[in-house]
Amino acid sequence: MERLDEFPDALIDGSDYPWEQEERTIIWPFGPRAGTLLTGFSSNALLRMRRQVERKNGMGSYFLPLLQAIDKVLMSRMGE
């Protein structure tokens, strides 16, 4: 007999929904510092790296997630 305070296994939804997914951590993918978290770089270094990525990206959108992640780190540091 099932207790009323337990959630029945038959009703568990194992689907992943976008609003429940954790945000992916984006790391620096190039050169000797590849694999380093973006928060491990100074703001000046991130600005320099952002310009480098913009040149690699050109008119495309391949590196857009990396650019957005750099912007997010920089914005979180405003006023510091």
N, C-alpha and C positions, 0 to 999 in steps of 0.2 A: 504494500500500500504506500502511495506517495504522500509525503507531507504537504500541506498546503503552503508552507513557507518556502518550499524549494521550487526553483524554476524548472519546468519539465524540459528534458533534453530535446524533445521533439520540436520545441519552439525556439531553440537557439538558432539564430541566423549567423552563419559563418562567413557571410559576404564582407568584403572590404569596401567601405564607402570613402570617397575622397575627403569628406570632412572629418573622418576618424583617423586618417593616416597621419603619421608623424611627418614633419617637414624633413626633407633630406638635407644632410649636411654636405655642403659643397666644399671641396678642398682645391688647392692650387694644383693644376695638372701638368705644369711645365717645368723643365730645368731641374737643377739640383735640389730645389725646395719642393718638388712635387710631393704631394701627399700631406702638406702642411695645411692646417686649418687656416681659413682666411683671417680669423681673429688673431692669429699669431704674427701678423704683419703690422707694421706701423701704418698710419693713415697715409703718409707720404708715399710709402712703398705701394700701397693699394691703388693710389691715384696713378702712379707710374705704370703699375701692372694693368690697370684698367685701360690706359691708352694703348698698351701693347696688345691687349685682347681686341680692342676696337679695330686696330690695324689688321689683325689676323681675320677678324670677322668680316671686314669689308661691308658690303651691302647685304650680306646674308643674315641669318638668325641662328646659326649653329651654336655660337657661344653666348646667346642671350641669357640662359640660366646662370652662367658664370658672371656675366655683367650685372645681372639683377642681384646676385648674392653679394658681390663686391659693394654695390650701391646700398644694400641693406646694412652691411657692416659699417660703412661710412656714415650712414644716416643715424645708426644707433650711437655713434660716437660724437654727434654734434653737441657742442657745448662743453666737451671734455678737453 
